[in-house]
């Protein structure tokens, strides 16, 4: 049997208590491992870093603090109104198809909150539907739309098109930005087996990604970003 982390809030920080993980949680993790092939599913089991799974939905991950406004989670919270963690709390923050659900007028506030909660050496993993995906505009609860350069307005290293601008306080280094042609939404397993090769073909340079987004008519399913916060030293 596996274990999951149950968290309670005491004196300004979260305390972890080991509990038995029920079969339903194991089933969801199995789906995540087989379906999305997200790297954090296995990495989370190898150390004791503090990891947040914000907007966890139906995927409850072990060794994460799972947060959502409904369903199975460790903390029940509306993330568009508050992110209930202290400054520099998390080593890693996961948002798997979450940013598109944050109301438009709260998006930059929410990105500032991610910057606040993540440790200076931490990583924020973001997956969102690409703006050309039918899932981007076809979902009634999607308020925001993304392409490969969407995070560059907060990227201190960005230059040229979509470069660094000042819409909010948060500053990041964008370590990874990837276009994903196929996600296993449709149970097309033969395409999933080709994902590494196909996705590489669209991502081997930033200029190439920019051109592909302009001319690739079938579009893309997802964007992936890995951000590290840039914080002022006192």
C-alpha positions as CSV (number, residue, x, y, z in Angstrom):
1,X,0.0,0.0,0.0
2,X,1.2,3.5,-0.8
3,X,1.0,6.6,1.5
4,X,-0.3,10.1,1.0
5,X,0.4,13.3,2.8
6,X,-2.4,14.7,4.9
7,X,-1.7,18.3,5.9
8,X,-2.9,20.4,8.8
9,X,-2.2,24.1,9.4
10,X,-0.4,24.9,12.7
11,X,1.4,28.1,13.7
12,X,1.9,29.4,10.2
13,X,3.1,26.2,8.5
14,X,1.8,22.9,7.3
15,X,2.5,19.7,9.2
16,X,2.6,16.4,7.3
17,X,1.0,13.2,8.7
18,X,1.4,9.9,7.0
19,X,-1.9,8.2,6.1
20,X,-2.9,5.1,4.1
21,X,-3.6,5.9,0.5
22,X,-7.0,4.4,-0.5
23,X,-7.5,2.4,-3.7
24,X,-9.2,5.4,-5.4
25,X,-6.1,7.5,-5.0
26,X,-3.9,4.7,-6.4
27,X,-6.2,4.4,-9.4
28,X,-5.9,8.1,-10.2
29,X,-2.1,8.0,-9.9
30,X,-2.1,5.0,-12.3
31,X,-4.1,6.9,-14.8
32,X,-1.7,9.9,-14.5
33,X,1.3,7.6,-15.0
34,X,-0.1,5.8,-18.0
35,X,-2.0,8.7,-19.6
36,X,-0.1,11.9,-19.4
37,X,3.5,10.6,-18.7
38,X,4.1,13.6,-16.5
39,X,7.6,13.4,-15.0
40,X,6.5,14.7,-11.5
41,X,4.5,11.5,-10.8
42,X,7.7,9.4,-10.2
43,X,10.0,12.2,-9.2
44,X,7.8,13.1,-6.2
45,X,8.5,9.7,-4.6
46,X,12.3,10.1,-4.5
47,X,12.8,12.9,-2.0
48,X,11.2,15.0,0.8
49,X,10.8,18.3,-1.1
50,X,7.6,20.3,-0.5
51,X,5.4,20.0,-3.6
52,X,2.1,21.6,-4.3
53,X,-0.4,20.2,-6.7
54,X,-2.6,23.2,-7.2
55,X,-6.0,22.6,-8.9
56,X,-5.5,18.9,-8.5
57,X,-8.9,18.0,-10.0
58,X,-9.3,14.2,-10.2
59,X,-5.5,13.4,-9.9
60,X,-4.6,13.1,-6.2
61,X,-0.8,12.7,-6.0
62,X,1.2,11.2,-3.2
63,X,3.8,13.3,-1.5
64,X,2.1,16.5,-2.8
65,X,-0.1,19.0,-1.0
66,X,-3.2,18.6,-3.2
67,X,-5.4,21.7,-3.4
68,X,-8.7,22.3,-5.2
69,X,-12.1,23.8,-4.5
70,X,-13.9,20.5,-4.6
71,X,-13.3,16.7,-4.7
72,X,-10.6,14.7,-3.1
73,X,-7.9,17.1,-1.8
74,X,-5.8,17.9,1.2
75,X,-6.8,21.6,1.3
76,X,-10.2,22.8,0.0
77,X,-9.7,26.3,-1.4
78,X,-10.7,28.6,-4.3
79,X,-7.3,29.4,-5.8
80,X,-8.7,32.4,-7.6
81,X,-9.3,34.1,-4.2
82,X,-6.4,32.9,-2.1
83,X,-3.2,30.7,-2.2
84,X,-3.0,29.6,1.4
85,X,0.7,29.2,1.9
86,X,3.5,31.2,3.5
87,X,6.2,32.9,1.5
88,X,9.0,30.7,0.0
89,X,7.1,27.6,1.1
90,X,7.3,25.2,-1.9
91,X,10.2,23.5,-3.7
92,X,7.9,22.7,-6.6
93,X,4.5,23.8,-7.7
94,X,2.4,21.9,-10.3
95,X,-0.4,23.4,-12.3
96,X,-1.8,20.8,-14.7
97,X,-4.4,22.6,-16.8
98,X,-5.2,25.2,-14.2
99,X,-4.2,28.6,-15.4
100,X,-6.9,28.6,-18.1
101,X,-9.5,28.4,-15.3
102,X,-8.4,31.4,-13.4
103,X,-10.6,34.4,-14.1
104,X,-9.0,36.9,-16.5
105,X,-9.0,39.7,-14.0
106,X,-7.2,37.5,-11.4
107,X,-4.6,35.9,-13.6
108,X,-1.7,38.3,-12.9
109,X,-2.5,38.3,-9.2
110,X,-2.4,34.5,-9.2
111,X,1.0,34.5,-11.0
112,X,2.3,36.9,-8.4
113,X,1.1,34.5,-5.7
114,X,2.9,31.6,-7.3
115,X,6.1,33.7,-7.3
116,X,5.6,34.5,-3.6
117,X,5.0,30.9,-2.5
118,X,7.7,29.2,-4.6
119,X,11.2,29.1,-3.1
120,X,13.9,31.1,-5.0
121,X,15.5,27.8,-6.2
122,X,12.1,26.2,-6.8
123,X,10.4,25.2,-10.0
124,X,6.8,25.9,-11.2
125,X,5.6,23.3,-13.7
126,X,2.7,24.6,-15.9
127,X,0.6,22.7,-18.5
128,X,-2.1,24.6,-20.4
129,X,-4.1,24.0,-23.6
130,X,-2.5,25.6,-26.6
131,X,-4.7,28.4,-28.1
132,X,-5.2,26.3,-31.3
133,X,-6.5,23.3,-29.3
134,X,-10.2,22.6,-29.5
135,X,-10.1,22.2,-25.8
136,X,-8.9,25.8,-25.3
137,X,-12.0,27.6,-26.6
138,X,-14.4,24.7,-26.4
139,X,-14.5,24.6,-22.6
140,X,-17.0,27.0,-21.0
141,X,-14.8,27.5,-17.9
142,X,-11.6,28.5,-19.8
143,X,-10.9,32.2,-19.5
144,X,-7.3,32.4,-20.7
145,X,-5.5,31.2,-23.8
146,X,-1.8,30.4,-24.4
147,X,1.0,29.9,-26.9
148,X,4.7,29.1,-26.5
149,X,5.7,32.7,-25.7
150,X,2.9,33.6,-23.2
151,X,5.2,33.6,-20.2
152,X,7.8,35.7,-21.8
153,X,6.2,38.9,-20.5
154,X,7.5,37.9,-17.1
155,X,10.8,36.3,-18.3
156,X,13.8,38.4,-17.4
157,X,15.8,36.7,-20.2
158,X,13.2,37.3,-23.0
159,X,14.1,39.3,-26.0
160,X,12.3,40.3,-29.2
161,X,8.7,39.2,-29.9
162,X,6.6,38.9,-26.7
163,X,9.6,40.0,-24.6
164,X,9.8,41.2,-21.1
165,X,7.0,43.7,-20.1
166,X,5.5,45.0,-16.8
167,X,2.0,43.8,-16.2
168,X,2.6,42.4,-12.7
169,X,5.3,42.1,-10.0
170,X,6.4,38.5,-10.6
171,X,9.7,37.9,-12.5
172,X,10.8,34.5,-13.7
173,X,13.4,32.7,-15.7
174,X,11.5,30.5,-18.2
175,X,13.6,27.3,-18.2
176,X,11.4,25.4,-20.6
177,X,8.6,26.2,-23.0
178,X,7.4,23.4,-25.2
179,X,4.7,22.8,-27.8
180,X,2.9,19.5,-27.5
181,X,1.2,18.2,-30.7
182,X,-0.6,15.3,-29.1
183,X,-2.0,14.5,-25.7
184,X,-3.7,11.2,-24.9
185,X,-7.2,12.8,-24.6
186,X,-8.5,10.5,-27.3
187,X,-6.9,7.2,-26.2
188,X,-4.9,7.2,-29.4
189,X,-2.1,5.1,-27.9
190,X,-0.2,4.7,-31.2
191,X,0.3,8.5,-31.3
192,X,1.3,8.6,-27.7
193,X,4.2,6.2,-28.5
194,X,5.5,8.8,-31.1
195,X,5.2,11.8,-28.8
196,X,8.9,12.2,-27.9
197,X,9.9,12.3,-31.6
198,X,6.9,14.4,-32.8
199,X,7.2,16.9,-30.0
200,X,11.0,17.2,-30.6
201,X,10.3,18.1,-34.2
202,X,8.4,21.2,-33.1
203,X,10.7,22.3,-30.3
204,X,14.3,22.2,-31.3
205,X,14.6,26.1,-31.3
206,X,12.6,29.1,-30.2
207,X,12.5,30.5,-33.7
208,X,11.3,27.2,-35.1
209,X,8.5,27.1,-32.5
210,X,7.4,30.6,-33.5
211,X,7.3,29.6,-37.2
212,X,5.5,26.3,-36.4
213,X,2.8,28.2,-34.5
214,X,2.3,30.4,-37.6
215,X,2.2,27.8,-40.3
216,X,1.2,24.4,-38.7
217,X,-2.4,24.2,-39.6
218,X,-3.4,21.2,-37.4
219,X,-2.4,23.2,-34.3
220,X,-1.2,21.9,-30.9
221,X,-2.8,20.3,-27.9
222,X,-0.8,21.8,-25.0
223,X,2.0,24.2,-23.9
224,X,4.4,23.3,-21.1
225,X,6.4,25.8,-19.1
226,X,9.0,25.4,-16.4
227,X,9.6,28.6,-14.4
228,X,12.0,29.5,-11.6
229,X,11.2,32.7,-9.6
230,X,13.6,35.6,-9.7
231,X,13.5,37.3,-6.2
232,X,15.2,40.3,-4.8
233,X,17.9,39.5,-2.2
234,X,17.7,41.5,1.0
